Amino acid sequence: MASDLGFVQYVCDQIGGAGPVTYRKMFGEYAIYLDGKVVVLVCDNQMFLKPTTAGRSLLGHVEEAPPYEGAKNSFLIGDQLEDRELMAAVVAATAAELPAPKPKKPGAARKG
């Protein structure tokens, strides 16, 4: 089941205190970015946070689950999503701990 855009926008509003967040649709689901880093996946209208030590320390007990079949476990955010201050802090700490995205390679020249 694909996620609803309304839920994605709600998640972005809840975590917006972390800084400017953007989202991108990917295969019927969504990736949410902070500082150019994917920090959240929204799959089946559920929020999955990239797992980090900083995120775990701020969240305390957290359920882990894969966002989609074959994926590594992420932090499954449930009722904590209602706490804007906590979510902003956790997302900011997660982004700070994640590595910078790898630079994109230039595309192959097109033959015309």
Secondary structure, 3 states (H helix, E strand, C coil): CCCCHHHHHHHHHHHHHHCCEEEEEECCEEEEEECCEEEEEEECCEEEECCCHHHHHHHCCCEEECCCCCCCCEEEECHHHHCHHHHHHHHHHHHHHCCCCCCCCCCCCCCC
